[in-house]
Amino acid sequence: MGARDVNLPDVVPGQGLPERITIWEVGARDGLQNESEIVPVDIKLEFLDRMADAGSTVLEATSFVHPKWVPQLADAEDLLAALKQRPGVRYPVLVPNERGLDRALAAGVKDIAIFASATETFANRNLNRTLDEQFTMFDPVVTRARAEGLDVRGYVSMCFGDPWEGPVAREQVASVGKRLLDMGCSQLSLGDTIGVATPGQVKALLATFDEVAPLAVHFHDTYGQALANTYAALECGVTTVDASAGGLGGCPYAESATGNLATEDLVWMLDGLGIHHGINLDKLADTSKWMAEHLGRPSPSAVVRALRG
């Protein structure tokens, strides 16, 4: 069931927007990594299974970051060993370094993502590297992963604002992103980690890249701008959007980062625009409500609150 089957008015397509997009679901990784309490493996597995039932085709499953730094995802091996992967569904994992890649390869992973910073301070705080040193760390990871036939996504964080450095120069973000693409990443996810961007800034940043085909966007909703920023990205031709069911998420290394763009809020907007995405809103809303109840709080998603109370 889509938004039109609930009570959305007739579809009114936007001008110059993509006909179809891929929703890259980050709830199981980026969403749950910020929880104060560790979510059991069986709940994570049910969440991934429910999201696949709802029609998600990309489910970022977990992270191979050292358990000391992200204890919420210390069960990565157990999760992947128990996960019943669906045909046609990708289950990428986050890999920070060669040790993480070793673990991912041992677990039979086919898709990985690396996590770079657009700023000096966040590179130091998140990766314990300088802005330039992070590429020395990532280069052997990407090279080995590609040699093993894995697809590699590159995240770029702090693309618009940094809580320690303030506004981030677009040329600096583009330089980091282009180095990751030259290294062998097939896609870049440009992240508004602390949620300060506005639509004009989104368009200006995307314009600094030679093409939008390898670009995805990852917006946090700190100031309520995530949907507006997503629409701006769609107008620029972006066809992959990161989102998290129920708006779960944040960043353990940037306290001002709040939840991600909620997948169901994104789906509602896409349905109203007539953009295909393949996700059943009814099942998605049920899943987001179920997870919120397990975590002991109401869903922050406007669509879930409207549809499920």
N, C-alpha and C positions, 0 to 999 in steps of 0.2 A: 504494500500500500504506500502511496506517495502522499505528498501534502495536499494535492487536489482532492483526494478521496476523503480527507478530513473536513476542512472547511476553507481551503485556500481559494481565492477567486480565480478566474480564468487565467491561463498562462499568457503572459505578455513578454515575448522574447526581447532581450536587449540588443541593441545594434552592435554588430562587430564582435560578438562574444563567441567563444568556442561552442561547438555543438555538443561536445562530450568532454568531461574531465575525469581524472583519476583522483580519488580521495585517498590520501596516504594516512591511514589510521595509526596514531601514535599513542593511544590511550594505555596500552599494556606496558609500554616502555616509558615514554616521557611523562605519561600521566601518573603511573603508579610509583615512579622513582622518587616522587616528592611527598609521598605519604609518610606521616610520622610513625604509623604502625605498619609492620610488614604484612602484606597480603599473602595468604596461603597459596601454594601452588595450585591446588584444586580450584580455587576461585579464579585465578589467572587463566587456567585452562578453560574453564566454563565461559569466561569473558571472551576469549579468543574464538571459542566455538560458536557462541551466540553472534558475534560480529560476522563470522563467516556465513552463518545462517541468514543474517540480514543482507548479505550481498557484498561485503567488503572483499576486495581483491588484493589489497596490500595491508598487511597487519604487522607492524613493527613489534616483534614479540618480546624482546628483552635486550639486555646489554651485557657485554663481557668486560665491563669496567671492574677494577679490583673491588672485591666485596667490602674492603675497608672504607672505600669512598662512597659506594652506593650499596649499602647493606640490603636495601629493599629488593635488589635484583641479584642477590647472591645465589639464588636458586636457579640460575640460567641453565646449567647443564640438566638439572632435574626436570625443568619445564620442557626443554626441547626433547628430552628422551621420552617424555610422556605425551607430547603433543601429537595428535592425529592430524597431519597436514591434509588440507583439502586440495584436490586437483584444481588448478587454475588460480590458486591463492598463493601469493608470495609472503614469506615470513622473514623479512630482513632483521638483522640484529646490529646493535651499535658495537663497534670495535675501536678501542682507543690506541692500541699499539700492537707490536708483533706478538706479545704474549696473548693478548686478546684474540688475535687472528688465529694463533695456534689452537686456542680453545674452541673457536668457531669452526675451524676446519675439522677438528676432532668430533664435533657435534653434527657434522654433515650439513652445515649452513651453506646456502647458495647465494644469498644476498647479504652484503654488509654495508654499514655506513660509518664514516669517520666524522669527527666533530671538531671543526676548526673555529678559531676566533678571528674576528675582524679587528680586534683591538689588543694592544700590548698588555694592558692590565688584566683583562679576562683570560688571555692566553696563559698568563702567569698563575692566576688563581685557579683556573679550571684544569690546566694541563701541566703546570709547573715548567713551562717553557716560555721563551720569548716569542714574539710574533714570527720571527724568521726560523727559530729552532723547531717550531711545530711542524714545518714542512720536512725537516730532516727526520722527524719521528714518523710522519705519515708516508713518506716516499716508499720505504721498503714494504709497508703494509699494503699499499695500493698495487705496487709492482707484483708482489707475491700473490695477492688475491686475484688479480687479472690473469696471471699465469695459471692459476688453478681453475679458471673459468668462472669466477665469481663476478657478480655485478657490484659496483662500488658507488655509493652515493656520498656526496660531501655536504655536510651541514656547515653553514657559516653563521655563527652567532654574533649578537651585538651589531647588527647591520644598520641600525638607525640611531640608537642611543646606548650609551654605556653608563652605568650608575657612578662610575669613578672618573670617567674621562669626558662625559657629556656627549654632545652630538658627534656622530661619526662621519667622516668625510666619505662621500660616495666613491671617490676614486680609490680610496683605501680598501673598501669592501670589494670593488671590482677587481683590484689587484690580487687580493686573497682568493677570490672565486676563480679567476682565470688561471692562477697557479694550480689550483686543485683540478681544474679541467685538463690542463696540460699534463698533469701528473697521471691522469687516466680515469678520473671520476666521470661517470656517465651522466650524472645529474647533480645539480646544486640546489640545496634547500636554503633559501635566504631567510634568516630568522630575525624577527623583531622580539628579541628575548625579554625585554622589559616592557613591551607593549606601548611604546611612545609614538610610533609612526602614525602619519595621516596619509590619505590617498595621494595627494600631490607628491609627497616624498617617495611613496612607493613607485609611482610612475617615473620619477626622476632617477631613482636607483636602477630600475629595470632598463632604462634608456642608456645606461653606461655600459651595458653588455652588448656584444656583437650580435647575439641572437637570443631569443627567449626559449627556444626549443628545449635546451637542457636545464631550464630553471623551474624550480618549485618555490612556493612561499609557505612560511610558517609563522603565523601571527598569534601573539598572546593578546588577551582582551582586557588588559589592565585599565585602559581608559575607554573601553567600549567601542574601539575602532576596528576590531578584527574583521567583521563582515564588510565594512566599507573599504578597508584595505584590500580584502580579497576581491571585491568587485573591481577595484582599480587594476589589480593584477590581471584579472580576466580580460579587461579591456585592452591590456597590452599583449594578450595572446598566451598567457600562462595557462597550462592545462593540467598541472598537478598541484593540489592544495593539501597541506597537512592539516589534520584536525584530530580532536580527541573526544570520544564519546562522553557526554556529560560535562565537557569542559575541564576534565581532569588535567592536572599538571601544574608546572612551574619550573623552577630551576634551583637545585640545592646549592648552587654557587652564586646565585644572584637573588637576594632576598626580595627585591622589588618586582621580580617576575611572578605574575599570578597565572591563572589558568589559561590553557590553550583555547583557541576557537573551538566551540562545541560542534561536533559532527552533525548533530540534528539541526542546529541553527543554520549551518551551511547547507544541509540538504533542503531545508524549507526554502531558502533563497533560490537554490538551483532549480527546484521544482517550479517555482514561480516564474523563472526565466526560461523554462523549457530546456534546460541543459541536462543531458543524460549523465548519470553517475552510477546507476546500478544498485543503489541501496534502498531497501524497504524501510520507510520511515517508521512504520508501526513497530516492527521488530527492533529497530534501533532505539526508539523511545523506551520500549520495555527493558532493553538491555541497560540503558543508561540509568533508568530508575532502579533497576535491580542492583547495579553496582553502587549507586549512591546509598541505598538502604543498607547494603553490606558495610559500607564505610561509615554508616551512622550519621548521615547528614542529608539534607535535601539537595537535589540536583541544582546547580547554578544555571543550567540551561533554560532559556526562556521557553523554548519549544516543548521541552519535557514538562515543565511546570504547567504549561497551557494544556497539553494533551493528557497528562497523567496526574496532575495535581501535586 
